[in-house]
Each structure stands twice: as structure tokens, then as C-alpha cells.
């Protein structure tokens, strides 16, 4: 990786506190189960030893199924090629923005778990994608604000040599709502409008891929597309399977697989892992009313046949 930069410009007038109690519980609670269960960390549960008959526990079989799904996704990525007319994009012509909001909340144990979630997601993203991009910009914690995000997109797309700007978007989310900072939120439509008003048409033409781990991210897709991104993804409801799906997406995208192939691999790994079922049971056991809302399956929109090396 040539360069990893952390933008730390302070937020001025962007903190919004319009979160209604029920909605705030959804955002906080959904992130809580992900953190408490280690669902966002890139590592699998510890390996278990065979029983007296040499049989492995069920979770080992689940882990093997996830591994198989990941390998299958990478193979498909190598074989698949972009459909339609495209132009090549070199490493020097693409930049990446990683947004990781401050998820920390609750008691000391919860905050420590949130810190682990953020570090794991960011570290894996930079480690996998850094060598494939000319520059990676990190907006994390208090710096992961709406103002800084839009500003970063504007600065990257304004560069003459840059032709594609991608985003890994790791925040809380609700239906049609995006949470940039704890206790504050913006509608997806208002963020779209801000991007449209802040970037010229030629700048927005450089916006390419956005991979979101926000809960209810599927409801944000049309706003992202209207803002200019060529291809986007988002979960149907509460996002809980990152431990299985995120590494597969990163691995497939980095080897040149299409966005659709990378998402298909992530969905396969997430489904076979069983993380959604575990998260739902955990939420139900702790009395969260949205326990039945866990559904990490990612939906996509846009020119999903594009790869890391292509643009329309």
C-alpha cells in the first residue's frame, strides 16, 4: 500500500440528535449483539477437539462449509469477467475511503468489544485492500462524520489522476437512515442531496463501489446510486454475519472478481455460517423486540459486473 491516511477534521455543526427511542434501541442493540458475539471480527470461533468417537462438533462443520464457500467464490471470481463495455482502471487511478464510526457505547466490557469490532473491520480492510489502491483514507471514530465523509469524497474525486473512488462503509443503520456518530443520524436522502450539491457531475462520475455493513443497508441503495455510485450493496435487515461474509467479499474483490460475484460469495459464506440464527437467538434471549429482524443477506444495485480493475 502506498499510502494510508487518517482524516481527523473536527465536526462543526453536523451532530444531529433526532433519534427516536425505539429507533435508537434498534441501532444500539443490533450493534451490541454483533460486538458481544464477535460477529464483526475476522476470526472464527476457537477450534474444538473431537469427541470420544473422533467426531467434530457442528460448528466445525459450519466453519468448513464457510471455507468451502469462500474458496468457491474466489474461483468464480477468477473465472468471471465484467459484462458490457468497460475501460481498465489501474492501481494509481483508484482510491479507497473507509468509514468506521465510533460504535462504542454501554459499559466497560461492551466498549472494549466495540473497540475490537472497529479495529478488526478496519484492519482487515486496510490489510486486504491497501495493496490494491493508490491511497486509502480512513475516517474513524469522531472523525467519521457526514461533513468529513462528503469532503473526503470531494477531495479524492477532484484529483486529475483519479478515475475511481470506492467506499467501505461501516456504521450503524436503520431503515432509510444512516448513523454517523453515536446518538445522531441522517436520512439516506439527505446524505445523497449533500453529495450531489457538493460534488460536480464529473466528480460524481468517479464514484464507483460502496460496500455497506450498516443494518438495513438495502434501504439506502437508491440514495447511494442517485449520489453517483455505480454499484452498491446493503443488508435486508440487521447485519450480523461479518465474521464469515466480510473476509470473503474482500478476498474476492481483491483478486479481480466482479462485485456481484464478491457479494454472492459473501452471502453464501454468511448463510452457511449460521451467524444470523445465533444473533437472533441471542437477541430474543435478552428481550430485544427486533430479534426477528436479523437478516444479513446483501442486496445489490447498479453495474455489479464491474471489478476492481474496470469502469463503465
C-alpha positions in Angstrom: 0.0 0.0 0.0 1.4 3.3 -1.0 -0.4 5.5 1.5 -2.9 5.2 4.3 -4.2 8.4 5.7 -6.4 9.2 8.6 -8.6 12.3 8.3 -9.3 13.9 11.7 -11.0 17.1 10.9 -13.5 18.0 13.7 -17.2 18.1 13.1 -18.6 21.6 13.5 -22.4 21.7 13.0 -23.2 18.2 11.9 -24.3 16.4 15.1 -28.0 15.6 14.9 -29.9 14.2 17.8 -33.2 13.3 16.2 -33.1 9.6 17.0 -36.4 8.4 18.5 -36.1 6.0 21.4 -37.3 2.9 19.6 -35.0 3.6 16.6 -32.0 4.3 18.8 -32.5 1.0 20.6 -32.5 -0.8 17.2 -29.2 0.8 16.2 -27.5 0.3 19.5 -28.9 -3.2 20.1 -28.1 -4.5 16.7 -24.5 -3.4 17.1 -24.5 -4.8 20.6 -25.2 -8.4 19.5 -22.6 -8.1 16.8 -20.0 -7.0 19.2 -20.9 -9.3 22.1 -20.9 -12.3 19.8 -17.8 -11.2 17.9 -19.8 -11.2 14.7 -17.7 -8.4 13.1 -14.3 -9.8 13.9 -12.5 -11.5 11.1 -11.7 -14.6 13.1 -13.8 -17.8 13.6 -14.7 -19.3 17.0 -11.9 -21.3 18.6 -11.4 -24.8 17.1 -12.9 -27.6 19.2 -11.4 -31.0 19.8 -13.1 -34.3 18.6 -15.3 -36.3 20.9 -14.5 -39.8 22.1 -15.5 -41.2 18.7 -13.4 -38.7 16.8 -16.3 -36.6 15.6 -16.1 -32.8 15.4 -18.8 -30.5 16.9 -21.3 -29.0 14.5 -19.6 -25.6 14.5 -16.6 -27.1 12.9 -18.7 -28.4 10.0 -20.2 -24.9 9.7 -16.7 -23.4 9.6 -15.7 -25.9 6.9 -18.8 -25.0 4.9 -17.8 -21.3 5.2 -14.3 -22.1 4.0 -15.6 -24.0 1.0 -18.0 -21.2 0.1 -15.1 -18.7 0.3 -12.9 -20.9 -1.9 -15.7 -21.3 -4.4 -16.3 -17.6 -4.5 -12.6 -16.9 -5.3 -12.7 -19.5 -8.0 -15.8 -17.9 -9.6 -14.1 -14.5 -9.3 -11.1 -15.6 -11.3 -13.3 -17.2 -14.0 -15.8 -14.4 -14.2 -15.3 -11.3 -16.3 -17.1 -8.0 -16.5 -20.0 -7.8 -18.9 -20.5 -4.9 -21.3 -18.1 -2.3 -22.5 -15.6 -1.3 -19.8 -12.4 0.6 -19.5 -9.4 -0.6 -17.5 -8.5 1.2 -14.2 -5.0 0.8 -12.8 -4.0 1.0 -9.1 -2.7 4.5 -9.5 -6.1 5.6 -10.7 -8.2 4.4 -7.8 -8.6 5.5 -4.2 -10.5 3.9 -1.2 -12.3 5.6 1.7 -13.0 3.5 4.8 -15.7 4.9 7.1 -15.8 3.4 10.6 -18.0 5.3 13.1 -17.4 5.2 16.8 -19.6 2.2 17.8 -18.6 2.3 21.5 -21.4 2.6 24.0 -22.6 0.9 27.1 -20.4 -0.4 29.9 -16.7 -1.1 30.0 -17.0 -4.6 28.6 -19.3 -3.5 25.8 -17.0 -0.6 24.9 -14.0 -3.0 24.8 -15.9 -5.3 22.4 -16.9 -2.4 20.2 -13.2 -1.3 20.0 -12.3 -4.8 18.9 -15.0 -4.7 16.3 -13.8 -1.4 14.8 -10.1 -2.5 14.9 -10.9 -5.8 13.2 -13.0 -4.4 10.5 -10.7 -1.5 9.7 -7.5 -3.6 10.0 -8.8 -6.4 7.7 -10.0 -3.8 5.2 -6.7 -1.9 5.0 -4.7 -5.1 5.0 -6.6 -6.7 2.1 -7.4 -3.6 0.0 -4.4 -1.3 0.8 -2.0 -3.0 -1.7 -4.6 -2.7 -4.4 -5.3 1.0 -4.1 -3.1 4.0 -4.6 -4.3 5.6 -1.4 -6.6 4.5 1.4 -8.2 7.2 3.6 -9.6 6.2 7.0 -12.4 8.2 8.7 -12.8 6.6 12.1 -14.3 7.4 15.4 -15.1 11.0 16.0 -13.7 11.9 12.5 -16.3 9.7 10.8 -18.8 12.5 10.3 -21.1 13.3 7.4 -19.1 16.5 6.8 -15.8 14.8 6.7 -17.1 12.0 4.5 -18.5 14.3 1.9 -15.4 16.4 2.0 -13.2 13.3 1.5 -15.2 12.2 -1.5 -14.9 15.7 -2.9 -11.1 15.9 -2.5 -10.5 12.4 -3.9 -12.7 12.9 -7.0 -11.2 16.3 -7.7 -7.8 14.7 -8.3 -6.9 14.7 -12.0 -5.3 11.2 -12.0 -8.1 9.5 -10.0 -10.8 7.8 -12.0 -12.5 5.6 -9.4 -13.3 6.2 -5.7 -14.6 3.2 -3.7 -16.0 3.2 -0.1 -16.2 0.6 2.7 -19.0 1.9 4.9 -19.1 0.5 8.4 -21.7 2.3 10.5 -25.0 1.8 12.4 -28.1 2.0 10.2 -31.8 1.9 10.3 -34.4 1.8 7.5 -33.6 4.8 5.2 -31.3 6.2 8.0 -27.6 6.3 8.5 -25.8 6.9 11.8 -22.5 8.7 11.6 -22.0 9.3 15.3 -23.4 7.8 18.4 -26.8 9.5 19.2 -27.1 11.2 15.8 -28.4 10.2 12.4 -29.1 11.5 8.9 -31.5 10.2 6.3 -30.0 8.5 3.3 -31.9 11.0 1.1 -30.3 14.0 2.9 -26.8 12.5 2.5 -27.5 11.9 -1.2 -28.5 15.5 -1.6 -25.4 16.8 0.2 -23.1 14.7 -2.1 -25.0 15.9 -5.2 -24.7 19.5 -4.1 -21.1 19.3 -3.0 -19.6 17.4 -6.0 -19.8 18.3 -9.6 -21.2 15.9 -12.2 -17.7 15.0 -13.4 -16.6 14.3 -9.8 -19.6 12.1 -9.0 -18.9 10.2 -12.2 -15.8 8.9 -10.4 -17.8 7.3 -7.5 -17.7 3.6 -8.1 -18.3 0.9 -5.5 -19.8 1.1 -2.0 -19.9 -1.9 0.3 -22.0 -1.2 3.4 -22.2 -3.1 6.7 -24.9 -0.8 8.1 -28.1 -2.5 9.3 -31.0 -2.1 6.9 -28.4 -1.1 4.3 -30.6 -2.3 1.4 -32.9 0.6 2.1 -30.0 3.0 1.4 -29.1 1.7 -2.0 -31.2 4.0 -4.2 -29.8 7.0 -2.4 -26.2 5.8 -2.9 -26.9 5.2 -6.6 -28.5 8.6 -7.0 -25.5 10.2 -5.4 -23.3 8.7 -8.2 -22.0 5.3 -7.0 -22.0 2.7 -9.9 -22.7 -0.3 -7.6 -23.8 -0.7 -4.0 -24.8 -3.3 -1.5 -26.7 -3.4 1.7 -28.3 -6.0 4.1 -32.0 -6.6 4.1 -32.3 -6.0 7.8 -29.9 -6.3 10.9 -26.4 -7.1 9.7 -24.8 -9.8 11.9 -22.6 -12.2 9.8 -19.4 -10.1 9.1 -17.2 -12.7 10.7 -18.0 -15.0 7.8 -19.0 -12.7 4.9 -16.6 -9.7 5.1 -13.3 -11.7 4.5 -14.9 -13.4 1.5 -16.1 -10.2 0.0 -12.6 -8.6 0.4 -10.8 -11.6 -0.9 -13.0 -11.9 -4.0 -12.9 -8.2 -4.8 -9.1 -8.0 -4.5 -8.4 -10.9 -6.9 -10.4 -9.2 -9.6 -13.8 -10.8 -9.1 -16.9 -8.8 -10.1 -18.9 -7.0 -7.4 -21.8 -9.4 -8.0 -19.5 -12.4 -7.5 -18.0 -11.0 -4.4 -21.4 -10.3 -2.9 -22.7 -13.8 -3.9 -19.7 -15.3 -2.1 -20.3 -13.2 1.0 -23.9 -14.2 1.0 -23.0 -17.9 0.7 -20.5 -17.7 3.5 -22.8 -15.8 5.7 -25.8 -18.1 5.2 -23.8 -21.3 5.8 -22.1 -19.9 8.9 -25.4 -19.6 10.9 -24.4 -16.3 12.5 -27.8 -14.7 11.8 -29.6 -17.5 13.6 -27.2 -17.3 16.6 -27.6 -13.5 16.7 -31.4 -13.8 16.6 -31.5 -16.3 19.4 -29.2 -14.1 21.5 -31.4 -11.1 20.9 -34.5 -13.0 21.8 -32.9 -14.3 25.0 -32.1 -10.8 26.1 -35.5 -9.4 25.3 -34.8 -7.3 22.2 -38.0 -6.7 20.3 -36.2 -6.8 16.9 -34.9 -10.3 17.5 -36.8 -11.5 14.4 -35.2 -8.7 12.3 -31.8 -10.3 11.8 -31.1 -10.8 8.1 -27.6 -10.0 6.8 -28.3 -11.1 3.2 -26.9 -8.4 1.0 -28.9 -7.0 -1.9 -27.1 -5.1 -4.7 -27.9 -2.4 -7.2 -26.1 -0.9 -10.2 -23.4 -2.1 -12.6 -22.5 -5.1 -10.5 -20.4 -6.8 -13.2 -17.6 -4.3 -12.7 -14.4 -5.4 -11.0 -11.7 -3.6 -9.1 -9.9 -3.1 -12.4 -12.8 -1.7 -14.5 -15.1 1.3 -15.0 -18.0 1.7 -17.5 
